């Protein structure tokens, strides 16, 4: 198993500057900082479109696209083990960027959606796997999807419906819930090109909450379903944003705080931002400046909340994988994986029951699928910037 230092030394080209493999913490002289140290392991020889979940026992569950075999796979690693067990879920139908998303039910069983031109929903009931196509014969489904399971076991799914049966563009976000054995679906938002980037959670009452982009309008939107009606609000937009950013809302990730309030991370043209709903309005802040690749594959983020309710963000910055966390007074940003030959890392972050962070990602040097495991550690800081960090 590679430590953080070994990964940076042995896996990446020598011409990379040494500071890329280090955390960047700016603290007063003599202070103690909190940072995260990372170790790495290989999951599979190749992998894209990872989605990761950790159950209450610390077992790891992963869905991903094996781009060598062009198959969607499920992987499982028991807690305390380094051995991964894999199984095939299905082919890609010719879609070389088939998206996957995984979640766990109350029993820790995996539920997975994936988009090989149609929408698949696969789940394990504790004994057997089941495959349920959704929205059959309704046209092409591509790009993103997400699945969530209510406390009573009811599955909810959202997806980006790309085209009608005649292959004319549809380009809207859709939602479905399984009721009495039948999928009831509806379009959430009919504005132009909504939901290519989307994320999804259920609250404790089983009500769905969705973050998504309205790309043509340059907006990040949020919607929740209560009493059978979707309520939609604009979180940030081209018109509202004072920085002059044109595109907003890409690569979003949504979580609910302990009091049920939504928190969203998302991309603009040049930043990763955090939106929180406080006192009946959205509060916006910039976490980091980034340089995205410009492809939809380069806008990817994950948001998790620790036991104290503090946010942890993972996001991609033009081929660099970063982790940002709130230390109680300010944001701290560290580089988890420096850049390599490939610019898209297809990552996904999850948090374990003991607060350990896990990030599945594509290795930028050899295309293998790896897992980074992060644990918090205090480090002494003798100056404002580590002496071996060179901007």
C-alpha positions as CSV (number, residue, x, y, z in Angstrom):
1,X,0.0,0.0,0.0
2,X,1.3,3.4,-0.9
3,X,1.5,6.3,1.5
4,X,0.8,9.9,0.3
5,X,4.6,10.5,-0.1
6,X,5.2,7.3,-1.9
7,X,2.4,8.0,-4.3
8,X,3.7,11.4,-5.2
9,X,7.3,10.1,-5.5
10,X,6.8,6.9,-7.4
11,X,3.7,7.3,-9.5
12,X,4.1,10.7,-11.1
13,X,6.7,12.3,-13.5
14,X,9.8,13.9,-12.0
15,X,9.1,17.2,-13.7
16,X,6.1,17.9,-11.5
17,X,6.8,20.5,-8.8
18,X,7.2,19.0,-5.3
19,X,4.6,21.3,-3.8
20,X,1.7,19.6,-5.7
21,X,1.9,16.5,-3.5
22,X,1.7,18.5,-0.3
23,X,-1.2,20.0,1.6
24,X,-1.3,23.8,1.4
25,X,-2.0,25.2,4.9
26,X,-1.5,28.9,5.6
27,X,-1.4,29.3,9.4
28,X,0.2,31.6,11.9
29,X,3.8,30.8,13.2
30,X,3.8,28.3,16.0
31,X,0.2,27.1,15.3
32,X,-1.0,23.5,15.1
33,X,-3.0,22.6,12.1
34,X,-5.3,19.8,11.2
35,X,-4.7,18.1,7.9
36,X,-5.4,14.8,6.2
37,X,-2.9,12.1,5.3
38,X,-3.8,9.7,2.5
39,X,-2.9,6.2,1.6
40,X,-3.6,4.5,-1.7
41,X,-4.6,1.1,-3.1
42,X,-5.5,-0.2,-6.5
43,X,-9.0,-1.5,-7.1
44,X,-9.0,-2.5,-10.7
45,X,-6.7,-2.2,-13.8
46,X,-9.0,0.4,-15.4
47,X,-12.0,2.4,-14.4
48,X,-14.1,5.5,-15.0
49,X,-17.4,7.1,-13.7
50,X,-16.8,5.8,-10.1
51,X,-19.5,6.1,-7.4
52,X,-18.6,5.2,-3.9
53,X,-20.5,4.4,-0.7
54,X,-19.4,3.2,2.7
55,X,-21.8,1.3,4.9
56,X,-22.2,1.5,8.7
57,X,-19.7,-1.4,9.2
58,X,-17.1,0.3,7.1
59,X,-17.5,-1.9,4.1
60,X,-16.8,-0.2,0.7
61,X,-19.3,-0.4,-2.2
62,X,-18.4,0.9,-5.6
63,X,-20.0,1.1,-9.0
64,X,-17.9,2.0,-12.0
65,X,-17.3,1.7,-15.8
66,X,-14.6,-0.7,-16.8
67,X,-13.5,1.1,-19.9
68,X,-11.3,-1.8,-21.1
69,X,-14.2,-4.3,-21.1
70,X,-16.9,-1.7,-21.7
71,X,-19.0,-3.0,-18.8
72,X,-20.6,-1.5,-15.7
73,X,-19.3,-3.2,-12.6
74,X,-20.0,-3.4,-8.9
75,X,-17.1,-3.8,-6.5
76,X,-17.1,-4.7,-2.8
77,X,-14.4,-4.6,-0.2
78,X,-15.0,-5.8,3.4
79,X,-13.9,-3.5,6.2
80,X,-10.3,-4.2,7.2
81,X,-9.5,-6.0,4.0
82,X,-7.6,-4.9,0.9
83,X,-9.2,-7.5,-1.4
84,X,-11.9,-6.3,-3.8
85,X,-14.7,-8.5,-5.2
86,X,-16.2,-7.6,-8.6
87,X,-19.2,-8.5,-10.6
88,X,-20.6,-7.4,-14.0
89,X,-23.9,-5.4,-14.1
90,X,-24.2,-4.9,-17.8
91,X,-22.7,-3.6,-21.0
92,X,-22.5,0.0,-22.1
93,X,-24.6,-0.2,-25.2
94,X,-21.9,1.7,-27.1
95,X,-21.9,4.6,-24.7
96,X,-18.2,4.9,-23.8
97,X,-18.9,7.3,-20.9
98,X,-21.8,5.4,-19.2
99,X,-22.5,7.2,-15.9
100,X,-23.0,5.2,-12.7
101,X,-24.3,6.2,-9.3
102,X,-24.6,4.0,-6.1
103,X,-26.4,4.3,-2.8
104,X,-27.1,2.0,0.1
105,X,-30.4,1.1,1.7
106,X,-31.0,0.7,5.5
107,X,-29.6,-2.8,5.4
108,X,-26.5,-1.8,3.6
109,X,-27.5,-3.3,0.3
110,X,-26.3,-1.5,-2.9
111,X,-28.7,0.2,-5.4
112,X,-27.1,1.4,-8.6
113,X,-28.3,3.4,-11.6
114,X,-26.4,3.6,-14.9
115,X,-27.0,5.1,-18.3
116,X,-26.0,3.0,-21.3
117,X,-28.4,5.0,-23.6
118,X,-31.3,3.6,-21.5
119,X,-31.7,4.0,-17.7
120,X,-31.0,0.9,-15.6
121,X,-31.7,0.5,-11.9
122,X,-30.0,-2.6,-10.4
123,X,-30.2,-3.5,-6.7
124,X,-29.3,-6.3,-4.3
125,X,-32.0,-7.5,-1.9
126,X,-29.6,-9.4,0.4
127,X,-29.8,-12.6,-1.6
128,X,-30.2,-11.8,-5.3
129,X,-29.5,-9.0,-7.8
130,X,-32.4,-7.5,-9.7
131,X,-32.3,-5.3,-12.9
132,X,-35.2,-2.9,-13.6
133,X,-35.0,-0.7,-16.7
134,X,-36.8,2.6,-16.2
135,X,-38.4,4.8,-18.8
136,X,-38.3,2.2,-21.5
137,X,-39.1,3.2,-25.0
138,X,-39.0,6.9,-24.1
139,X,-35.8,7.8,-25.9
140,X,-32.2,8.1,-25.1
141,X,-30.8,8.5,-21.5
142,X,-27.3,9.8,-21.3
143,X,-25.0,11.6,-18.9
144,X,-26.0,11.7,-15.2
145,X,-28.4,9.8,-13.0
146,X,-28.8,9.3,-9.2
147,X,-30.6,7.0,-7.0
148,X,-31.8,7.3,-3.4
149,X,-33.7,4.9,-1.1
150,X,-36.2,6.0,1.5
151,X,-36.3,4.5,5.0
152,X,-39.2,2.3,4.0
153,X,-37.2,0.9,1.1
154,X,-38.9,2.9,-1.6
155,X,-36.4,3.7,-4.5
156,X,-36.3,7.2,-6.1
157,X,-34.3,7.9,-9.2
158,X,-33.4,11.0,-11.2
159,X,-31.8,11.2,-14.7
160,X,-31.0,13.4,-17.6
161,X,-33.4,12.5,-20.4
162,X,-31.4,13.3,-23.5
163,X,-33.7,12.6,-26.5
164,X,-37.2,11.5,-27.5
165,X,-37.9,8.2,-29.2
166,X,-37.5,9.9,-32.6
167,X,-34.0,11.1,-31.4
168,X,-35.0,14.7,-31.3
169,X,-33.6,16.6,-28.3
170,X,-35.5,16.5,-24.9
171,X,-32.7,17.7,-22.5
172,X,-34.6,17.8,-19.2
173,X,-34.2,16.3,-15.8
174,X,-36.7,13.6,-14.8
175,X,-37.7,11.9,-11.6
176,X,-39.3,8.5,-10.9
177,X,-40.5,6.7,-7.7
178,X,-41.6,3.1,-7.5
179,X,-45.2,2.8,-6.2
180,X,-47.1,-0.5,-6.0
181,X,-44.8,-2.1,-8.5
182,X,-45.0,0.7,-11.1
183,X,-42.6,3.5,-11.8
184,X,-44.3,6.9,-11.7
185,X,-42.2,9.5,-13.6
186,X,-42.4,13.2,-14.3
187,X,-40.2,16.0,-15.6
188,X,-38.9,18.2,-12.8
189,X,-38.1,21.3,-14.8
190,X,-38.9,22.3,-18.4
191,X,-36.5,25.1,-18.7
192,X,-33.9,24.8,-21.5
193,X,-31.4,22.0,-21.0
194,X,-31.9,21.2,-17.3
195,X,-30.1,18.5,-15.3
196,X,-27.1,17.4,-17.3
197,X,-25.3,17.9,-13.9
198,X,-27.5,16.8,-11.0
199,X,-27.4,15.4,-7.5
200,X,-30.0,13.9,-5.3
201,X,-30.9,13.1,-1.6
202,X,-33.9,12.2,0.5
203,X,-34.7,13.8,3.8
204,X,-35.8,11.8,6.9
205,X,-39.4,11.9,5.8
206,X,-38.6,10.5,2.3
207,X,-39.0,13.8,0.5
208,X,-36.6,14.2,-2.5
209,X,-34.2,17.2,-2.8
210,X,-32.4,17.8,-6.1
211,X,-29.6,20.2,-7.2
212,X,-29.1,20.6,-10.9
213,X,-28.0,23.1,-13.6
214,X,-30.0,25.0,-16.1
215,X,-27.2,25.3,-18.6
216,X,-28.7,27.6,-21.2
217,X,-29.7,30.1,-18.5
218,X,-26.4,29.8,-16.6
219,X,-28.1,28.8,-13.3
220,X,-27.7,26.5,-10.4
221,X,-31.2,25.4,-9.3
222,X,-32.6,23.5,-6.3
223,X,-35.9,21.7,-6.2
224,X,-37.8,19.7,-3.5
225,X,-41.0,17.7,-3.6
226,X,-43.6,18.3,-0.9
227,X,-47.3,17.5,-1.0
228,X,-47.0,16.2,-4.6
229,X,-45.6,19.5,-6.0
230,X,-42.0,20.5,-7.0
231,X,-40.8,23.8,-5.5
232,X,-37.9,25.2,-7.5
233,X,-35.5,28.0,-6.6
234,X,-32.5,29.6,-8.3
235,X,-29.5,29.3,-6.1
236,X,-26.9,31.2,-8.2
237,X,-27.1,32.5,-11.8
238,X,-25.3,34.3,-14.5
239,X,-27.5,37.3,-13.7
240,X,-26.9,37.2,-10.0
241,X,-23.2,36.3,-10.0
242,X,-21.0,39.4,-9.7
243,X,-17.8,37.7,-10.9
244,X,-18.9,37.7,-14.5
245,X,-19.0,33.9,-14.8
246,X,-21.1,32.7,-17.7
247,X,-21.7,29.1,-16.8
248,X,-22.8,28.0,-13.3
249,X,-24.1,24.9,-11.6
250,X,-22.0,22.2,-13.3
251,X,-20.6,19.3,-11.3
252,X,-22.9,19.9,-8.3
253,X,-23.2,17.8,-5.2
254,X,-26.0,18.1,-2.6
255,X,-26.2,17.2,1.1
256,X,-28.6,18.0,3.9
257,X,-27.5,19.3,7.2
258,X,-28.7,18.0,10.5
259,X,-31.6,20.4,10.5
260,X,-32.6,19.3,7.0
261,X,-31.2,22.5,5.2
262,X,-29.6,22.0,1.8
263,X,-25.9,22.5,1.1
264,X,-24.6,22.4,-2.4
265,X,-21.1,22.6,-4.0
266,X,-20.9,23.5,-7.6
267,X,-18.6,24.9,-10.4
268,X,-18.6,28.3,-12.1
269,X,-16.3,29.1,-14.9
270,X,-13.3,29.6,-12.6
271,X,-14.3,28.6,-9.0
272,X,-15.8,25.9,-6.8
273,X,-18.5,27.5,-4.6
274,X,-20.6,26.4,-1.6
275,X,-24.2,27.4,-1.3
276,X,-26.1,27.0,2.0
277,X,-29.7,27.8,2.8
278,X,-29.8,29.9,5.9
279,X,-32.5,32.1,7.4
280,X,-34.8,31.6,4.4
281,X,-32.2,32.6,1.8
282,X,-29.1,31.2,0.0
283,X,-25.7,32.1,1.3
284,X,-22.9,31.8,-1.3
285,X,-19.2,31.6,-0.9
286,X,-16.1,30.7,-2.9
287,X,-14.1,27.8,-1.7
288,X,-11.3,27.7,-4.3
289,X,-10.3,29.0,-7.7
290,X,-10.0,26.3,-10.3
291,X,-9.1,25.8,-14.0
292,X,-11.6,23.2,-15.3
293,X,-10.9,21.3,-18.5
294,X,-14.0,22.7,-20.3
295,X,-15.5,19.2,-20.8
296,X,-18.5,18.0,-18.9
297,X,-16.2,15.2,-17.6
298,X,-14.0,17.7,-15.9
299,X,-16.8,19.1,-13.7
300,X,-17.1,16.6,-10.9
301,X,-17.4,17.1,-7.1
302,X,-18.5,15.3,-4.0
303,X,-19.8,16.7,-0.7
304,X,-20.0,14.9,2.6
305,X,-20.7,16.1,6.1
306,X,-18.8,14.7,9.1
307,X,-20.3,13.8,12.5
308,X,-20.0,17.5,13.5
309,X,-21.8,18.6,10.4
310,X,-18.7,20.1,8.9
311,X,-18.4,19.9,5.1
312,X,-15.7,18.0,3.2
313,X,-15.4,18.7,-0.5
314,X,-13.6,16.8,-3.2
315,X,-13.3,18.2,-6.7
316,X,-11.2,18.2,-9.8
317,X,-9.2,21.1,-10.9
318,X,-8.0,20.6,-14.5
319,X,-6.6,17.1,-13.7
320,X,-5.7,17.7,-10.0
321,X,-7.8,16.0,-7.3
322,X,-8.4,18.3,-4.3
323,X,-9.9,18.0,-0.9
324,X,-11.2,21.0,1.0
325,X,-12.5,21.1,4.5
326,X,-13.8,23.8,7.0
327,X,-11.6,24.0,10.1
328,X,-14.1,26.1,12.0
329,X,-12.8,29.4,10.8
330,X,-11.7,29.0,7.2
331,X,-11.3,26.6,4.3
332,X,-8.3,24.4,4.1
333,X,-7.4,23.0,0.7
334,X,-5.0,20.1,-0.1
335,X,-3.9,18.3,-3.2
336,X,-4.8,14.6,-2.9
337,X,-3.7,13.5,-6.4
338,X,-1.4,15.7,-8.6
339,X,-1.8,15.8,-12.4
340,X,-0.7,13.2,-14.8
341,X,-1.3,12.4,-18.5
342,X,-5.1,12.1,-18.1
343,X,-7.2,15.1,-17.2
344,X,-10.4,13.5,-16.0
345,X,-10.3,11.5,-12.7
346,X,-14.0,10.5,-12.5
347,X,-13.8,10.6,-8.7
348,X,-16.3,10.0,-5.9
349,X,-15.9,10.6,-2.2
350,X,-17.6,9.0,0.8
351,X,-17.2,9.1,4.6
352,X,-17.0,6.1,6.9
353,X,-18.7,5.6,10.3
354,X,-15.5,6.6,12.1
355,X,-15.0,9.8,10.1
356,X,-12.5,8.3,7.6
357,X,-12.7,9.8,4.1
358,X,-12.5,7.6,1.0
359,X,-12.1,8.8,-2.6
360,X,-12.3,6.5,-5.6
361,X,-10.6,7.9,-8.7
362,X,-8.9,7.1,-12.0
363,X,-5.1,7.2,-11.8
364,X,-4.0,9.9,-14.1
365,X,-0.8,8.1,-15.1
366,X,-2.0,4.6,-16.0
367,X,-5.8,4.7,-16.0
368,X,-6.2,2.2,-13.1
369,X,-9.0,2.6,-10.6
370,X,-7.7,3.5,-7.1
371,X,-8.9,4.3,-3.6
372,X,-7.5,7.0,-1.5
373,X,-8.2,6.7,2.3
374,X,-7.8,9.8,4.3
375,X,-7.4,10.2,8.1
376,X,-7.1,13.4,10.0
377,X,-3.8,14.2,11.8
378,X,-2.5,17.2,13.6
379,X,0.7,18.7,12.3
380,X,3.0,21.4,13.7
381,X,3.4,24.4,11.5
382,X,6.5,26.5,12.2
383,X,5.9,29.2,9.6
384,X,3.2,30.6,7.4
385,X,4.2,28.4,4.4
386,X,6.1,25.1,4.5
387,X,9.7,25.8,3.5
388,X,9.7,23.3,0.7
389,X,6.6,24.7,-1.0
390,X,7.5,26.8,-4.0
391,X,4.6,28.6,-5.7
